[in-house]
């Protein structure tokens, strides 16, 4: 089965990479956008996920993996929403700022630039690997 690659966005004031590392895993819930929900549902166990701090810092800071595939979001009081569990893998040696991503021609088609409001998005393997390279990080 082919491995998929993803990017999730979160404001660090609400839930940061450090929080994920401290807890050892997190239920990725509370997503209330249909496209992002469908992306959560497409995630498979062991898929790689870039963790992006939105808000003021706007940078990729770590790599997680999907620990549990989509399940009904327990925080949803109405509607058909899903969550997944994420497990931290590795912090970036050098965070990759949004400006660096925007300036990199290899990343010109990344959804982070084309659809910046989307909180859960797929990446190509090439995009994922390029961001790792920019972050001076190896898995």
C-alpha positions in Angstrom: 0.0 0.0 0.0 1.3 3.4 -0.9 2.2 5.8 1.9 0.5 9.2 2.0 1.9 12.5 3.2 0.0 15.3 5.0 0.4 18.6 6.7 -1.7 19.7 9.6 -1.9 23.3 10.9 -2.4 24.4 14.5 -2.0 27.6 16.4 0.8 26.9 18.9 -1.0 29.0 21.6 -3.8 26.4 21.4 -1.8 23.2 20.9 1.9 23.2 20.0 4.4 20.7 18.8 5.8 20.7 22.3 2.4 19.7 23.6 2.2 16.8 21.2 5.7 15.6 22.2 4.9 16.0 25.9 1.6 14.0 25.6 3.1 11.4 23.2 0.0 11.3 21.1 -3.0 13.5 20.4 -6.6 13.0 19.1 -6.7 15.4 16.1 -10.3 16.5 16.5 -12.3 19.7 16.2 -11.9 20.0 12.4 -15.0 21.6 11.0 -14.2 22.0 7.3 -15.5 19.4 4.9 -12.4 19.2 2.7 -10.1 18.9 5.8 -12.5 16.3 7.2 -12.2 14.3 4.0 -8.5 14.5 4.2 -8.6 13.2 7.8 -10.7 10.3 6.6 -8.1 9.5 3.8 -5.2 9.2 6.3 -3.9 5.8 6.9 -2.0 4.4 9.9 1.7 5.2 9.7 1.2 8.0 7.1 3.7 10.9 7.7 2.3 14.2 8.8 4.1 17.6 8.9 3.1 19.7 11.9 2.8 23.4 11.0 2.5 26.2 13.6 0.0 28.7 12.2 -0.8 32.1 13.7 2.2 34.3 14.3 5.1 31.9 13.7 3.9 30.2 10.4 6.4 27.4 10.2 6.8 23.6 9.9 8.3 22.4 13.2 8.0 18.6 13.3 7.0 15.3 11.8 4.3 13.1 13.2 2.7 9.9 12.0 -0.9 8.7 12.0 -1.4 6.4 15.0 -5.1 5.7 14.5 -7.2 6.1 11.4 -10.3 8.2 11.2 -13.0 7.7 13.8 -16.1 9.7 14.8 -15.0 13.0 16.4 -16.1 12.9 20.0 -16.0 16.7 20.3 -18.8 17.1 17.6 -22.2 17.8 19.0 -23.8 17.7 15.6 -22.8 16.7 12.0 -20.6 14.0 10.6 -17.1 14.8 11.7 -13.9 12.7 12.1 -10.7 12.7 14.0 -7.4 10.8 13.8 -4.7 10.1 16.4 -1.2 11.6 15.7 2.0 10.5 17.3 5.2 12.7 17.3 8.2 11.3 15.4 10.8 14.0 15.2 11.2 17.8 15.7 12.8 19.7 12.8 16.4 20.7 13.2 15.5 24.0 11.6 11.9 25.2 11.4 10.8 25.9 7.9 9.0 29.3 7.7 6.1 29.9 5.3 8.3 32.5 3.5 10.9 29.9 2.7 8.2 27.5 1.4 6.7 30.3 -0.8 10.2 31.2 -2.2 11.0 27.6 -3.1 10.1 26.8 -6.7 9.8 23.1 -6.0 6.9 23.9 -3.6 5.0 26.4 -5.8 2.0 24.0 -6.1 1.7 23.1 -2.4 -1.8 23.6 -1.0 -0.3 25.6 1.9 0.2 28.4 -0.5 -2.8 27.8 -2.9 -5.4 27.1 -0.2 -3.9 28.7 3.0 -7.1 28.3 5.1 -7.2 24.5 4.8 -6.1 23.0 8.1 -5.4 19.4 6.9 -3.9 18.9 3.5 -2.2 16.3 1.4 1.4 16.6 0.2 3.2 14.8 -2.6 6.2 12.7 -1.5 8.4 15.3 -3.3 6.9 18.2 -1.4 7.2 16.3 1.9 10.9 15.4 1.2 11.7 19.0 0.1 10.3 20.5 3.3 12.4 17.9 5.3 15.4 19.0 3.3 14.8 22.7 4.0 14.4 21.8 7.7 17.7 20.0 7.7 15.9 16.9 9.0 16.2 13.3 8.2 13.8 10.5 9.3 
